Amino acid sequence: MALDVHEDYKVILDGKHACYVLITCDSADQLGQMQVEMSYEGDPGLVSYLLKGAKSLVDKQK
């Protein structure tokens, strides 16, 4: 997935939120590898809080 997708979302989200995190990945290639990209905007402490909260939600669904 091209990083410009992240740039597009950065423009869309700019100034509308205190913080955001965007994580994307492509389908696995023939070797089973995926290209994963992450971008964020805002206070690093808040970014960490969002990621921990998201992980907690995913873990609860297991």
N, C-alpha and C positions, 0 to 999 in steps of 0.2 A: 504494500500500500504506500503510495507516495506521501511524503511529508507534507505536500501542499494541501492535502485533505485536512491535516492538523492546522495549517495556516488558515484555511477557509473557516474552520470552526473558531479559531482565535478571533477572527474578524467578527463573526456572528455573536460570540459571547463577550466581546470586549466591553468592559464597563457595566455589564449586567449582573455580575456575580462577584462576591468577595474572593472566590477561589473556584477553580475547576481543574479536573484531571481528565485527560482523554488518553485511553489506551486502545490500540488497534493491533490486529495481527492478520497476516495473510494466511491462506490455506497452506498446509504442509506441502513441501516440495517432494520430489522422488526419494530424497534421503530422510524425509520425516522432519525436516527443519522448517521453522516458521520465522518470518520476519516480524518482530514485535517492535512497536514504536510507542513511546509515551511522551506526552507534552503536558505541561501544567502552567498555570498562572496563579500567582498569589503568594501569600506567606508560606514558607516551607513547613512551618509547624502545622498550619492548617491543612496543607497538602498531605502531610503524614497522617493527620487525624482522619481525613477523608479516606485514605487508602486503608487504614486499619479498620475503619467502620465498614467499608465495602468488603474487606476480607472476612470480617465477622459475619456479615450477612451471607456470603457464599458458603462459609463453613457450616452455618446453621442448616443450609439446604442439603448438605451431604447426607 
